[in-house]
């Protein structure tokens, strides 16, 4: 017997280029309060808490321990942490709720990219013996992928520019976005990618609340039911992967039930324009699907929170009645190495 | 709601040493994983998902190393989840993996935790910068020594108790081929004559810095029925966290630890842990934490834990053996240390613990903690499946 589990609330910060004036805890606190307020729950009412973040962004070991102070973990709480995007924290919380050991879960994640050079920082997640010593940065690796897609005839530079323009136009309606409206497409940063093909670097946090069964209905007028979640990882070495494809995304989507019926909305975690080309093909999204109505990661990409935000944005559209069946995607690692897909549905209207 | 029972059918660990210069990080983790698969008589193809944990990424200087380790752990095309809950991570990682089986999301899961401490200096990796923590907080010992002092003052424990624990654990380690420290000439006098590092903690009462990995294969009822060796059954498991510092925090006996143990005992129908549990692997990085955790985990009344230690109850041949493997005091690849506790508890109830086997161990507790005594993870395993 399985349980129905839903996203019942979502909150996020305004994403900004820098938040020097705030500690991570100070950045996170308002989001935690907001998401709890939306359901009327208090920390002590939550059955399980799980977060996602990265010490390398904070520049110190055990940075998540201080964020826990912001949650107010007293009396002690049942809690865990993943050292990656909060979408995977949501996955851990979802499995916890499936076991029946908890009926509600708080999931949050955050990242401040502003204190360092995020392009340099992300090189440290590469193979430490063969790849990391060469310091290939995240934009250079994404450019390799973009060039492979152009060479394969899947896209071209004007098409990529159109992805960027559409995303930032959509972000006009998103008060939290960092980049919105007409954004200059700019010069080449690493060919073939121009600045406009790349995500903004910024700080931000997000939180969602999950609830099981009838509990979800009491907390949210139209819960976003999680019909399936799955995530898959690929080989790390870029030389052994076809960068024009994402078999892990396709497999995760299949296992999450994404192909069983059409979706009307897709929130994709594609920090670089060319990655949307890969994801659209892997997820079989055509023009009938509203892709990234929030503006996506091209409008705001707080690392470690951007994937959780995709799930939150998809759920929020269901809450508001703007979607009946939505797909949310999160990614981790260079050139879409690891991918998570969640399928969310509202009750029939 | 019914949960799927979770069984441990494979356990593997590396020989823990100060520096494994002969292998990469990938080579280290693969060694433990291959041994766990061999113990379960399974292949990589039998594994549905991988759950991996380690303590801070700064210890090896690799951000999110699970990305690079996907190939080495046969995870390509599979779900791979990374857990990080400070020193308790090895235990939390096993519990997250167990939940995947309990929730019936996956049938068979490989879980693994590791640390290759020789890649850096954990002492300074653990010395957090001001203004976040108090200054002059040199490593974990600097943080924990005042709390040991508080325990001694509160309980009236004699000064010698800490050295008794270290002497016991180091002797137990001689029976464990995987333990890092094999001090064949250990004596109580040597422990007591070792240099004072963080008063009252002496050099020989602290854990070493180790390179090592530990892996387990967890599976469902059907998987357990096919297992070649007796499985260990998970009878209860829980995590609890509390804030790092606040006015009401009891560093000697944190409430999160007490609540976590109570939850595990409730799940496992343990009425009296002292009587109902046969062996304990607890996270004791500094010797005095044995008596402190005996109280926190409900094996002794407040202020009485040191009496169990002093009277020999926690010796390998005692009434309640603690850290039969030699414990964290003999082996400490930080990120793996919690999982080693969980795995050693499972080895005991499977009857596979070799020279450090406790005769007739039917129920064993694995315990881990981390951060500023704020994160706790525990499981209780038995030789019989849960009744439910």
HADDOCK unambig.tbl for C-alpha pairs under 7 A between the chains (distance, minus, plus):
assign (segid A and resid 1 and name CA) (segid B and resid 1 and name CA) 6.83 0.50 0.50
assign (segid A and resid 56 and name CA) (segid B and resid 63 and name CA) 6.34 0.50 0.50
assign (segid A and resid 61 and name CA) (segid B and resid 56 and name CA) 5.57 0.50 0.50
assign (segid A and resid 61 and name CA) (segid B and resid 58 and name CA) 6.45 0.50 0.50
assign (segid A and resid 61 and name CA) (segid B and resid 125 and name CA) 6.89 0.50 0.50
assign (segid A and resid 62 and name CA) (segid B and resid 56 and name CA) 6.35 0.50 0.50
assign (segid A and resid 62 and name CA) (segid B and resid 86 and name CA) 6.48 0.50 0.50
assign (segid A and resid 65 and name CA) (segid B and resid 244 and name CA) 6.86 0.50 0.50
assign (segid A and resid 68 and name CA) (segid B and resid 243 and name CA) 6.17 0.50 0.50
assign (segid A and resid 69 and name CA) (segid B and resid 243 and name CA) 4.90 0.50 0.50
assign (segid A and resid 69 and name CA) (segid B and resid 244 and name CA) 6.78 0.50 0.50
assign (segid A and resid 72 and name CA) (segid B and resid 243 and name CA) 6.99 0.50 0.50
assign (segid A and resid 73 and name CA) (segid B and resid 241 and name CA) 6.77 0.50 0.50
assign (segid A and resid 73 and name CA) (segid B and resid 242 and name CA) 4.92 0.50 0.50
assign (segid A and resid 73 and name CA) (segid B and resid 243 and name CA) 5.68 0.50 0.50
assign (segid A and resid 74 and name CA) (segid B and resid 242 and name CA) 5.99 0.50 0.50
assign (segid A and resid 76 and name CA) (segid B and resid 240 and name CA) 6.03 0.50 0.50
assign (segid A and resid 76 and name CA) (segid B and resid 241 and name CA) 5.31 0.50 0.50
assign (segid A and resid 76 and name CA) (segid B and resid 242 and name CA) 4.69 0.50 0.50
assign (segid A and resid 76 and name CA) (segid B and resid 255 and name CA) 6.96 0.50 0.50
assign (segid A and resid 76 and name CA) (segid B and resid 256 and name CA) 5.15 0.50 0.50
assign (segid A and resid 77 and name CA) (segid B and resid 240 and name CA) 5.32 0.50 0.50
assign (segid A and resid 77 and name CA) (segid B and resid 241 and name CA) 5.34 0.50 0.50
assign (segid A and resid 77 and name CA) (segid B and resid 242 and name CA) 6.58 0.50 0.50
assign (segid A and resid 78 and name CA) (segid B and resid 239 and name CA) 5.42 0.50 0.50
assign (segid A and resid 78 and name CA) (segid B and resid 240 and name CA) 4.54 0.50 0.50
assign (segid A and resid 78 and name CA) (segid B and resid 241 and name CA) 6.24 0.50 0.50
assign (segid A and resid 79 and name CA) (segid B and resid 239 and name CA) 6.40 0.50 0.50
assign (segid A and resid 79 and name CA) (segid B and resid 240 and name CA) 5.99 0.50 0.50
assign (segid A and resid 79 and name CA) (segid B and resid 241 and name CA) 5.95 0.50 0.50
assign (segid A and resid 80 and name CA) (segid B and resid 85 and name CA) 6.36 0.50 0.50
assign (segid A and resid 81 and name CA) (segid B and resid 83 and name CA) 6.00 0.50 0.50
assign (segid A and resid 81 and name CA) (segid B and resid 84 and name CA) 5.55 0.50 0.50
assign (segid A and resid 81 and name CA) (segid B and resid 85 and name CA) 5.77 0.50 0.50
assign (segid A and resid 82 and name CA) (segid B and resid 82 and name CA) 5.68 0.50 0.50
assign (segid A and resid 82 and name CA) (segid B and resid 83 and name CA) 4.41 0.50 0.50
assign (segid A and resid 82 and name CA) (segid B and resid 84 and name CA) 5.36 0.50 0.50
assign (segid A and resid 83 and name CA) (segid B and resid 64 and name CA) 6.73 0.50 0.50
assign (segid A and resid 83 and name CA) (segid B and resid 82 and name CA) 6.22 0.50 0.50
assign (segid A and resid 83 and name CA) (segid B and resid 83 and name CA) 6.11 0.50 0.50
assign (segid A and resid 83 and name CA) (segid B and resid 84 and name CA) 5.71 0.50 0.50
assign (segid A and resid 95 and name CA) (segid B and resid 99 and name CA) 6.48 0.50 0.50
assign (segid A and resid 95 and name CA) (segid B and resid 100 and name CA) 6.25 0.50 0.50
assign (segid A and resid 95 and name CA) (segid B and resid 103 and name CA) 6.07 0.50 0.50
assign (segid A and resid 96 and name CA) (segid B and resid 99 and name CA) 6.31 0.50 0.50
assign (segid A and resid 98 and name CA) (segid B and resid 103 and name CA) 5.32 0.50 0.50
assign (segid A and resid 99 and name CA) (segid B and resid 3 and name CA) 5.67 0.50 0.50
assign (segid A and resid 99 and name CA) (segid B and resid 99 and name CA) 6.84 0.50 0.50
assign (segid A and resid 99 and name CA) (segid B and resid 102 and name CA) 6.03 0.50 0.50
assign (segid A and resid 99 and name CA) (segid B and resid 103 and name CA) 4.51 0.50 0.50
assign (segid A and resid 100 and name CA) (segid B and resid 1 and name CA) 5.90 0.50 0.50
assign (segid A and resid 124 and name CA) (segid B and resid 62 and name CA) 5.57 0.50 0.50
assign (segid A and resid 124 and name CA) (segid B and resid 63 and name CA) 5.35 0.50 0.50
assign (segid A and resid 125 and name CA) (segid B and resid 62 and name CA) 5.67 0.50 0.50
assign (segid A and resid 125 and name CA) (segid B and resid 63 and name CA) 4.30 0.50 0.50
assign (segid A and resid 125 and name CA) (segid B and resid 64 and name CA) 5.68 0.50 0.50
assign (segid A and resid 125 and name CA) (segid B and resid 65 and name CA) 6.35 0.50 0.50
assign (segid A and resid 126 and name CA) (segid B and resid 68 and name CA) 6.30 0.50 0.50
assign (segid A and resid 127 and name CA) (segid B and resid 68 and name CA) 5.25 0.50 0.50
assign (segid A and resid 128 and name CA) (segid B and resid 62 and name CA) 6.51 0.50 0.50
assign (segid A and resid 231 and name CA) (segid B and resid 79 and name CA) 5.25 0.50 0.50
assign (segid A and resid 232 and name CA) (segid B and resid 77 and name CA) 5.65 0.50 0.50
assign (segid A and resid 232 and name CA) (segid B and resid 78 and name CA) 4.91 0.50 0.50
assign (segid A and resid 232 and name CA) (segid B and resid 79 and name CA) 4.30 0.50 0.50
assign (segid A and resid 232 and name CA) (segid B and resid 80 and name CA) 6.68 0.50 0.50
assign (segid A and resid 233 and name CA) (segid B and resid 75 and name CA) 6.84 0.50 0.50
assign (segid A and resid 233 and name CA) (segid B and resid 76 and name CA) 5.51 0.50 0.50
assign (segid A and resid 233 and name CA) (segid B and resid 77 and name CA) 5.56 0.50 0.50
assign (segid A and resid 233 and name CA) (segid B and resid 78 and name CA) 5.89 0.50 0.50
assign (segid A and resid 233 and name CA) (segid B and resid 79 and name CA) 6.02 0.50 0.50
assign (segid A and resid 233 and name CA) (segid B and resid 80 and name CA) 6.39 0.50 0.50
assign (segid A and resid 234 and name CA) (segid B and resid 76 and name CA) 4.69 0.50 0.50
assign (segid A and resid 234 and name CA) (segid B and resid 77 and name CA) 5.71 0.50 0.50
assign (segid A and resid 235 and name CA) (segid B and resid 70 and name CA) 6.25 0.50 0.50
assign (segid A and resid 235 and name CA) (segid B and resid 71 and name CA) 5.58 0.50 0.50
assign (segid A and resid 235 and name CA) (segid B and resid 76 and name CA) 5.55 0.50 0.50
assign (segid A and resid 236 and name CA) (segid B and resid 67 and name CA) 6.20 0.50 0.50
assign (segid A and resid 236 and name CA) (segid B and resid 68 and name CA) 5.32 0.50 0.50
assign (segid A and resid 236 and name CA) (segid B and resid 70 and name CA) 6.80 0.50 0.50
assign (segid A and resid 236 and name CA) (segid B and resid 71 and name CA) 6.92 0.50 0.50
assign (segid A and resid 248 and name CA) (segid B and resid 77 and name CA) 6.20 0.50 0.50
assign (segid A and resid 333 and name CA) (segid B and resid 67 and name CA) 6.38 0.50 0.50
